[in-house]
Amino acid sequence: MVIELVFVIGAVALFAWWQLHEINIDRRKAADQRAAKTREAQRAGTAATQPQGTALCATSARRTRSQRTRRDRCGQCGGCH
């Protein structure tokens, strides 16, 4: 009985570690893609200091988190969020 419990707990811990590891890999890939996009924009001569979606305008700042969506457009900044 104790051995089965140890195996189950070990399996759950291993699965949790694997999931967290995959999340970190995905975050690193996304950060690399954002950095590459920023580098390309700077090489092209645009003044993109932040990738789209990171800066929030005044309209977006007034909204609560639940009111903001990716498709939300405030009209002031051309889609900052």
Backbone as JSON, one array per atom type, in Angstrom:
{
  "sequence": "MVIELVFVIGAVALFAWWQLHEINIDRRKAADQRAAKTREAQRAGTAATQPQGTALCATSARRTRSQRTRRDRCGQCGGCH",
  "N": [[0.82, -1.2, 0.0], [1.89, 1.28, 0.8], [3.95, 1.56, -1.01], [2.58, 1.83, -3.45], [1.37, 4.29, -2.99], [3.6, 5.95, -2.84], [4.53, 5.69, -5.46], [2.38, 6.84, -6.88], [2.37, 9.49, -5.9], [4.92, 10.25, -6.75], [4.59, 10.03, -9.52], [2.69, 12.03, -9.98], [4.16, 14.28, -9.18], [6.22, 14.19, -11.08], [4.74, 14.58, -13.45], [3.77, 17.17, -12.97], [6.17, 18.63, -12.89], [7.0, 18.23, -15.55], [4.97, 19.56, -16.99], [5.34, 22.23, -16.08], [7.91, 22.64, -17.04], [7.46, 22.53, -19.82], [5.84, 24.81, -20.1], [7.68, 26.81, -19.45], [9.46, 26.5, -21.61], [7.79, 27.21, -23.76], [7.31, 29.89, -23.07], [9.9, 30.95, -23.33], [10.3, 30.58, -26.08], [8.32, 32.29, -27.12], [9.23, 34.75, -26.13], [11.64, 34.94, -27.51], [10.67, 35.12, -30.12], [9.27, 37.56, -29.97], [11.43, 39.26, -29.46], [12.88, 38.93, -31.82], [11.06, 39.97, -33.64], [10.97, 42.62, -32.79], [13.64, 43.37, -33.28], [13.68, 43.13, -36.08], [11.84, 45.13, -36.74], [13.19, 47.38, -35.84], [15.41, 47.33, -37.49], [14.15, 47.85, -39.88], [13.62, 50.46, -39.59], [11.5, 51.52, -38.18], [9.97, 52.9, -35.27], [9.54, 51.0, -33.2], [9.55, 50.26, -30.06], [8.44, 48.6, -28.24], [6.84, 45.44, -28.49], [3.68, 44.96, -30.16], [0.9, 45.0, -28.06], [2.04, 45.09, -25.57], [2.19, 47.66, -24.49], [-0.06, 49.82, -22.88], [-2.71, 52.02, -23.55], [-4.28, 55.09, -22.4], [-7.04, 54.68, -22.43], [-7.27, 51.92, -22.27], [-6.11, 51.52, -19.79], [-8.05, 52.46, -18.09], [-9.95, 50.52, -18.15], [-11.22, 47.55, -16.65], [-9.55, 44.45, -15.88], [-11.11, 42.3, -16.74], [-12.63, 43.47, -18.71], [-10.91, 43.96, -20.79], [-9.84, 42.68, -23.86], [-8.09, 40.69, -26.32], [-8.89, 41.49, -28.84], [-9.85, 43.96, -28.45], [-10.17, 47.33, -29.25], [-9.18, 50.6, -28.83], [-9.22, 52.92, -30.32], [-7.62, 55.15, -30.02], [-4.95, 54.46, -30.12], [-4.58, 52.6, -32.05], [-4.78, 49.85, -31.58], [-3.43, 48.78, -29.17], [-3.75, 46.82, -27.35]],
  "CA": [[0.0, 0.0, 0.0], [2.75, 2.45, 0.9], [4.71, 1.65, -2.27], [1.68, 2.38, -4.45], [1.19, 5.7, -2.67], [4.84, 6.63, -3.24], [4.54, 5.74, -6.93], [1.38, 7.81, -7.34], [2.87, 10.83, -5.59], [6.05, 10.48, -7.65], [4.06, 10.24, -10.87], [2.06, 13.35, -10.0], [5.24, 15.27, -9.13], [6.89, 14.16, -12.38], [3.85, 15.21, -14.41], [3.74, 18.61, -12.69], [7.44, 19.17, -13.35], [6.99, 18.2, -17.01], [4.09, 20.64, -17.44], [6.01, 23.5, -15.82], [9.03, 22.72, -17.97], [6.9, 22.87, -21.14], [5.4, 26.2, -20.04], [8.88, 27.65, -19.54], [9.96, 26.42, -22.98], [6.89, 28.02, -24.58], [7.56, 31.31, -22.76], [11.17, 31.33, -23.94], [10.1, 30.69, -27.53], [7.54, 33.49, -27.37], [10.1, 35.9, -25.89], [12.58, 35.0, -28.63], [9.93, 35.6, -31.29], [9.03, 39.0, -29.77], [12.7, 39.96, -29.63], [13.21, 38.92, -33.25], [10.14, 40.91, -34.3], [11.43, 43.97, -32.45], [14.88, 43.61, -34.03], [13.32, 43.35, -37.49], [11.2, 46.43, -36.85], [14.23, 48.4, -35.68], [16.21, 47.32, -38.72], [13.35, 48.45, -40.94], [13.58, 51.9, -39.37], [10.34, 51.95, -37.41], [10.27, 53.2, -33.87], [8.83, 50.04, -32.36], [10.36, 49.93, -28.91], [7.77, 47.5, -27.58], [5.96, 44.72, -29.4], [2.28, 45.3, -30.01], [0.25, 44.23, -27.02], [2.66, 45.27, -24.27], [1.91, 48.99, -23.97], [-1.48, 50.09, -22.75], [-3.01, 53.44, -23.63], [-5.09, 55.58, -21.3], [-8.36, 54.05, -22.48], [-7.12, 50.57, -21.79], [-5.8, 51.56, -18.37], [-9.29, 52.7, -17.35], [-10.79, 49.32, -18.17], [-10.81, 46.48, -15.74], [-8.91, 43.33, -16.58], [-12.13, 41.48, -17.39], [-13.17, 44.2, -19.86], [-9.92, 43.97, -21.86], [-9.66, 41.47, -24.65], [-7.06, 40.87, -27.35], [-9.47, 42.15, -30.01], [-10.35, 45.26, -28.03], [-9.47, 48.46, -29.86], [-9.66, 51.83, -28.18], [-9.35, 53.98, -31.29], [-6.6, 56.18, -29.81], [-3.57, 54.03, -30.37], [-4.55, 51.65, -33.15], [-4.71, 48.45, -31.18], [-2.32, 48.53, -28.26], [-4.03, 45.71, -26.44]],
  "C": [[0.86, 1.27, 0.0], [3.53, 2.64, -0.4], [3.83, 2.25, -3.37], [1.49, 3.88, -4.24], [2.43, 6.5, -3.09], [4.91, 6.75, -4.76], [3.56, 6.78, -7.47], [1.86, 9.23, -7.08], [4.04, 11.18, -6.49], [5.58, 10.77, -9.07], [3.42, 11.62, -11.0], [3.13, 14.45, -9.99], [5.97, 15.33, -10.47], [6.04, 14.84, -13.45], [3.82, 16.72, -14.22], [5.04, 19.27, -13.16], [7.47, 19.27, -14.86], [6.14, 19.34, -17.57], [4.74, 22.0, -17.24], [7.2, 23.7, -16.75], [8.55, 23.12, -19.36], [6.43, 24.32, -21.18], [6.6, 27.13, -20.16], [9.47, 27.64, -20.95], [9.11, 27.29, -23.9], [7.11, 29.52, -24.33], [8.85, 31.79, -23.39], [11.03, 31.5, -25.44], [9.35, 31.97, -27.89], [8.4, 34.75, -27.16], [11.11, 36.05, -27.02], [11.9, 35.54, -29.89], [9.65, 37.1, -31.18], [10.31, 39.79, -29.98], [13.1, 40.02, -31.1], [12.33, 39.9, -34.01], [10.56, 42.35, -34.03], [12.7, 44.32, -33.2], [14.59, 43.89, -35.5], [12.69, 44.72, -37.69], [12.23, 47.55, -36.72], [15.13, 48.47, -36.91], [15.47, 47.99, -39.87], [13.2, 49.96, -40.76], [12.36, 52.39, -38.63], [10.75, 52.14, -35.97], [9.51, 52.27, -32.95], [9.74, 49.64, -31.21], [9.75, 48.78, -28.13], [6.91, 46.77, -28.6], [4.51, 45.09, -29.14], [1.67, 44.4, -28.95], [0.88, 44.44, -25.66], [2.36, 46.63, -23.67], [0.41, 49.21, -23.93], [-1.71, 51.6, -22.8], [-3.91, 53.83, -22.46], [-6.46, 54.93, -21.27], [-8.29, 52.64, -21.9], [-6.85, 50.54, -20.29], [-7.05, 51.78, -17.52], [-10.16, 51.45, -17.27], [-10.29, 48.31, -17.17], [-10.24, 45.33, -16.56], [-9.95, 42.48, -17.32], [-12.72, 42.15, -18.62], [-12.21, 44.19, -21.04], [-9.88, 42.62, -22.57], [-8.59, 41.74, -25.69], [-7.61, 41.64, -28.54], [-9.98, 43.54, -29.69], [-9.52, 46.36, -28.66], [-10.05, 49.74, -29.29], [-9.86, 52.96, -29.17], [-8.3, 55.07, -31.15], [-5.24, 55.73, -30.31], [-3.5, 52.98, -31.49], [-4.33, 50.21, -32.74], [-3.55, 48.11, -30.28], [-2.56, 47.32, -27.38], [-4.72, 44.58, -27.12]]
}
